[in-house]
Amino acid sequence: MDVPVESLETAPSPLTPIPVLPAFNRGDVIEIQGPASSGKTHLLYHILLSFLVPVSPPHAEIAVVVYDTDATFDIERFRRLLLSRISRHPCSTLDPQESVRRALARLHLFRPTTLVQLAASIANLAAYHSSHMTHQEIAVLAIDSISPFYWADRFSAEQLRDAASAKNKRVPMALSPLRHVLDAIQSVRRSHRPLTILTNWALHSAPSHSASLYKQHLHLFPVVEDGIADLGAKASSNTDHSSSSPFRLAHHISLSSPTSDQFAASPLDIALLRDPRHRQGIVDNGRVQCLTRSSGTRNIVRFTLQITDDDILVHAPEPPIP
């Protein structure tokens, strides 16, 4: 069921949860990619907190929907972050604990165990919205992560291809479980226009000549349109995999591990990152280096994510890397 026009008009204005980037708009799709334990889920926490704890009272009941496929969404950790942020930035006369309770009531968390379950759940999100979220707007649709079913689905796809090859047939791309997920997301984007966030594993580093930091292991995955990735990767697997995707990315955010030197932009950065004392300082401070490619620009924006016990902070970048 589509959201009525008058309901859409009460939706939140564009927010800038990452101040160094353009505002996130309704309908935008953002990919957060990085190695294990690089801070992907914490960056997602930060964005969700920006919607659940606005700096001023919202015009509508803002809700976020999270699909926790990695089983890494720590609700107790998220609650502590909520309480800390609400205590510092109260926007009502409510007791902080009551504000946290109300904010958590607008967090809808699901844990599908297969990619097919994920696709089916997203496809039924409009019905869930109309029956369980009658007074709420879906501001964010987040999948954390899109990757955990990769190996099982790749094995199934290879079995289908082998069977088709034996019969001299071609396996249609529509059989890809990920394609069903992307189509379901596109349907929700058309009807509800949420900000969509997809976290994604970084299994392999990209070649040195590539503009991307990591290879894309998921077939049909969307890419940034007309961005830096299009310059030297026309024939890359990224472009091939995304050619049939029903939508494009507004932003692709790559996160480093604290000991990675692939984000270094100068010999000085490389020297610092190779210094054990400097690397240990990054680990102790909970700092993660982030690079962002955005649709319609060839610039790469750099910023630092700092994870503390009670908050998640974004620090301003150096000037854009041309």
C-alpha positions as CSV (number, residue, x, y, z in Angstrom):
1,M,0.0,0.0,0.0
2,D,1.4,3.4,-1.0
3,V,1.9,6.1,1.6
4,P,-0.7,8.9,1.1
5,V,0.8,12.2,-0.3
6,E,-0.3,14.1,2.7
7,S,1.6,11.7,4.9
8,L,4.8,12.1,2.9
9,E,4.6,15.8,3.3
10,T,5.0,15.4,7.1
11,A,8.2,13.5,6.6
12,P,11.5,14.8,8.1
13,S,13.6,17.4,6.2
14,P,16.9,16.2,4.8
15,L,19.4,15.5,7.7
16,T,23.2,15.7,7.8
17,P,24.2,13.0,10.2
18,I,27.6,13.2,8.6
19,P,28.2,17.0,8.4
20,V,31.0,16.7,6.0
21,L,28.7,15.1,3.4
22,P,25.7,16.5,1.6
23,A,22.3,16.1,3.3
24,F,20.8,12.7,3.1
25,N,17.5,12.9,1.3
26,R,14.4,10.7,1.1
27,G,15.0,7.8,-1.3
28,D,18.8,8.0,-1.2
29,V,20.7,4.6,-1.0
30,I,24.0,4.5,0.9
31,E,26.5,1.7,1.0
32,I,28.9,1.4,4.0
33,Q,31.7,-1.1,3.2
34,G,34.6,-2.1,5.3
35,P,36.6,-5.1,6.8
36,A,35.4,-6.9,9.9
37,S,35.3,-4.8,13.0
38,S,36.0,-1.6,11.1
39,G,33.0,0.3,12.6
40,K,30.3,-0.3,9.9
41,T,27.5,-1.0,12.5
42,H,28.6,1.9,14.7
43,L,28.4,4.3,11.7
44,L,24.9,2.9,11.2
45,Y,24.2,3.5,14.9
46,H,25.3,7.1,14.4
47,I,23.0,7.7,11.5
48,L,20.0,6.1,13.2
49,L,20.6,8.2,16.3
50,S,20.4,11.3,14.2
51,F,16.9,10.4,13.2
52,L,15.7,9.0,16.5
53,V,17.2,11.9,18.5
54,P,16.6,15.0,16.3
55,V,17.9,18.4,17.5
56,S,14.3,19.8,17.3
57,P,10.9,18.1,17.7
58,P,10.0,16.4,14.4
59,H,6.8,17.0,12.4
60,A,6.0,13.3,12.5
61,E,6.7,10.1,14.4
62,I,10.0,9.1,12.8
63,A,10.7,5.4,12.7
64,V,13.6,3.3,11.5
65,V,13.5,-0.3,10.3
66,V,16.7,-2.4,10.7
67,Y,17.3,-5.9,9.3
68,D,20.0,-7.4,11.4
69,T,21.2,-10.2,9.2
70,D,24.7,-10.4,10.9
71,A,23.3,-10.6,14.4
72,T,25.6,-7.8,15.4
73,F,23.0,-5.1,16.3
74,D,23.6,-4.7,20.0
75,I,20.4,-3.3,21.4
76,E,21.9,-2.7,24.9
77,R,24.8,-0.7,23.3
78,F,22.4,1.2,21.2
79,R,20.2,2.0,24.2
80,R,23.3,3.4,26.1
81,L,24.1,5.6,23.1
82,L,20.5,6.8,22.9
83,L,20.5,7.7,26.6
84,S,23.8,9.5,26.4
85,R,22.8,11.5,23.4
86,I,19.3,12.4,24.7
87,S,20.8,13.4,28.0
88,R,23.1,15.9,26.2
89,H,20.6,17.1,23.7
90,P,17.1,17.0,25.3
91,C,14.4,18.2,22.9
92,S,11.5,17.7,25.3
93,T,10.6,18.0,28.9
94,L,10.4,14.2,29.2
95,D,12.6,12.3,31.6
96,P,15.6,11.0,29.6
97,Q,14.7,7.4,30.4
98,E,11.2,7.9,29.1
99,S,12.6,9.6,26.0
100,V,14.8,6.5,25.4
101,R,11.8,4.2,25.8
102,R,9.8,6.2,23.2
103,A,12.7,6.3,20.8
104,L,13.2,2.6,21.1
105,A,9.6,2.1,20.3
106,R,10.3,3.7,16.9
107,L,13.1,1.2,16.2
108,H,11.8,-1.9,14.4
109,L,14.3,-4.7,14.4
110,F,14.1,-7.9,12.3
111,R,16.5,-10.8,12.0
112,P,16.0,-12.8,8.8
113,T,18.2,-15.9,8.4
114,T,18.3,-16.2,4.6
115,L,18.4,-13.8,1.7
116,V,14.9,-15.1,0.6
117,Q,13.5,-14.3,4.0
118,L,15.1,-10.9,3.8
119,A,13.5,-10.2,0.4
120,A,10.1,-11.5,1.6
121,S,10.2,-9.4,4.8
122,I,11.1,-6.2,2.9
123,A,8.4,-7.0,0.3
124,N,5.8,-7.1,3.1
125,L,7.1,-4.0,4.8
126,A,4.3,-1.9,3.5
127,A,1.7,-4.2,5.0
128,Y,3.6,-4.2,8.3
129,H,3.7,-0.4,8.2
130,S,0.0,-0.1,7.7
131,S,-0.8,-2.5,10.5
132,H,1.9,-1.9,13.1
133,M,3.2,1.6,12.4
134,T,0.0,3.5,11.7
135,H,1.3,6.8,13.2
136,Q,4.9,6.5,12.2
137,E,6.9,7.5,9.1
138,I,9.6,5.0,7.9
139,A,12.6,7.4,7.7
140,V,15.3,4.8,7.4
141,L,15.5,1.3,6.0
142,A,18.8,-0.3,7.0
143,I,20.2,-3.8,6.2
144,D,23.2,-4.7,8.4
145,S,24.6,-6.5,6.5
146,I,23.7,-7.4,2.9
147,S,26.6,-9.9,2.8
148,P,26.2,-12.8,5.3
149,F,24.4,-15.1,2.9
150,Y,26.9,-14.6,0.1
151,W,28.7,-17.9,0.3
152,A,25.5,-20.0,0.6
153,D,23.9,-18.2,-2.2
154,R,27.0,-18.4,-4.4
155,F,27.1,-22.1,-3.9
156,S,23.4,-22.4,-4.9
157,A,24.0,-20.2,-7.9
158,E,26.9,-22.4,-9.0
159,Q,24.8,-25.5,-8.7
160,L,22.1,-23.9,-10.9
161,R,24.7,-22.9,-13.4
162,D,26.1,-26.4,-13.5
163,A,22.7,-27.9,-14.0
164,A,21.9,-25.4,-16.7
165,S,25.2,-26.0,-18.5
166,A,24.5,-29.7,-18.5
167,K,21.3,-28.9,-20.4
168,N,22.8,-26.1,-22.5
169,K,20.6,-23.6,-20.8
170,R,21.3,-20.2,-19.4
171,V,20.4,-19.4,-15.8
172,P,18.2,-16.2,-15.7
173,M,19.5,-13.4,-13.5
174,A,16.0,-13.1,-12.0
175,L,16.8,-16.3,-10.0
176,S,19.4,-14.4,-8.0
177,P,18.1,-14.0,-4.4
178,L,19.9,-10.7,-4.1
179,R,17.9,-9.5,-7.1
180,H,14.7,-10.2,-5.2
181,V,16.1,-8.2,-2.3
182,L,17.0,-5.2,-4.5
183,D,13.6,-5.3,-6.2
184,A,11.9,-5.3,-2.8
185,I,14.0,-2.4,-1.7
186,Q,13.0,-0.5,-4.9
187,S,9.4,-1.1,-4.2
188,V,9.6,0.3,-0.7
189,R,11.6,3.3,-2.1
190,R,8.9,4.0,-4.6
191,S,6.1,3.8,-2.0
192,H,7.7,5.2,1.2
193,R,11.0,6.9,0.0
194,P,13.1,6.0,3.1
195,L,16.8,6.6,3.4
196,T,18.2,3.1,2.6
197,I,21.5,2.0,4.2
198,L,23.3,-1.2,3.2
199,T,26.3,-2.3,5.1
200,N,28.6,-4.6,3.1
201,W,31.6,-6.7,3.8
202,A,35.0,-5.9,2.2
203,L,36.3,-9.3,1.3
204,H,39.1,-8.2,-1.1
205,S,41.1,-5.1,-1.7
206,A,40.7,-3.5,-5.1
207,P,43.7,-3.4,-7.5
208,S,46.0,-0.4,-7.1
209,H,44.8,1.1,-10.4
210,S,41.2,1.0,-9.4
211,A,39.4,4.0,-7.9
212,S,37.5,1.7,-5.5
213,L,39.1,0.6,-2.3
214,Y,37.4,-2.8,-2.2
215,K,36.2,-5.3,-4.8
216,Q,32.5,-5.8,-5.0
217,H,31.8,-9.5,-4.3
218,L,28.0,-9.2,-4.7
219,H,26.5,-9.6,-8.1
220,L,23.9,-7.0,-9.3
221,F,25.0,-4.6,-6.5
222,P,24.4,-0.9,-7.2
223,V,27.2,1.5,-7.7
224,V,27.7,5.3,-7.5
225,E,26.6,6.9,-10.7
226,D,29.0,9.2,-12.6
227,G,31.4,9.1,-9.7
228,I,35.1,8.5,-9.5
229,A,34.5,4.7,-9.8
230,D,33.5,5.1,-13.4
231,L,36.8,6.5,-14.5
232,G,39.0,3.5,-14.7
233,A,36.7,0.6,-14.0
234,K,34.3,0.5,-17.0
235,A,35.3,-3.1,-17.5
236,S,35.5,-4.0,-13.8
237,S,33.3,-6.5,-12.0
238,N,31.7,-3.6,-10.2
239,T,30.1,-2.3,-13.4
240,D,29.1,-5.7,-14.7
241,H,27.5,-6.7,-11.4
242,S,25.5,-3.5,-11.1
243,S,24.3,-3.1,-14.6
244,S,21.0,-4.8,-13.8
245,S,20.5,-3.2,-10.4
246,P,17.2,-1.4,-10.1
247,F,18.8,1.7,-8.5
248,R,22.1,3.5,-7.9
249,L,23.9,4.6,-4.8
250,A,23.9,8.2,-3.6
251,H,27.0,7.6,-1.5
252,H,29.5,4.8,-1.0
253,I,31.4,5.0,2.3
254,S,34.5,2.9,2.7
255,L,35.9,2.3,6.2
256,S,39.4,1.2,7.0
257,S,40.7,-1.0,9.7
258,P,43.0,0.8,12.2
259,T,46.1,-0.8,10.8
260,S,45.3,-0.3,7.2
261,D,47.4,2.0,5.1
262,Q,45.2,2.0,2.0
263,F,43.5,5.3,3.0
264,A,46.8,7.2,3.3
265,A,46.8,10.1,0.9
266,S,50.4,11.2,1.2
267,P,53.9,9.8,2.1
268,L,53.5,11.4,5.6
269,D,50.2,9.5,6.1
270,I,51.9,6.2,5.1
271,A,54.8,6.8,7.4
272,L,52.5,7.6,10.3
273,L,50.3,4.5,9.8
274,R,53.3,2.3,9.7
275,D,54.5,3.7,13.0
276,P,53.3,1.2,15.7
277,R,52.8,4.0,18.2
278,H,50.5,5.9,15.8
279,R,48.5,2.8,15.0
280,Q,48.0,2.0,18.7
281,G,46.8,5.6,19.2
282,I,44.2,5.1,16.6
283,V,43.0,1.9,18.2
284,D,43.0,3.4,21.7
285,N,40.9,6.4,20.5
286,G,38.5,4.3,18.5
287,R,39.2,6.2,15.3
288,V,38.3,4.9,11.9
289,Q,39.3,6.5,8.6
290,C,36.5,6.8,6.1
291,L,36.4,7.8,2.4
292,T,33.2,8.7,0.6
293,R,32.3,8.7,-3.1
294,S,29.1,10.5,-4.0
295,S,26.9,10.4,-7.1
296,G,27.6,13.2,-9.6
297,T,31.1,14.1,-8.4
298,R,34.7,12.8,-8.9
299,N,35.8,14.1,-5.5
300,I,36.5,11.8,-2.6
301,V,35.6,13.2,0.8
302,R,37.6,12.0,3.8
303,F,36.5,12.0,7.4
304,T,37.3,10.2,10.7
305,L,34.8,8.2,12.8
306,Q,35.5,8.2,16.5
307,I,33.9,5.6,18.7
308,T,33.8,6.3,22.4
309,D,32.1,4.6,25.3
310,D,29.1,6.9,25.2
311,D,29.0,8.5,21.7
312,I,30.0,8.2,18.0
313,L,31.7,11.3,16.6
314,V,32.5,12.5,13.1
315,H,35.5,14.7,12.6
316,A,36.0,17.1,9.7
317,P,38.1,15.9,6.7
318,E,41.1,17.3,5.0
319,P,40.3,19.1,1.7
320,P,38.8,16.7,-1.0
321,I,41.2,14.5,-2.8
322,P,41.0,15.6,-6.5
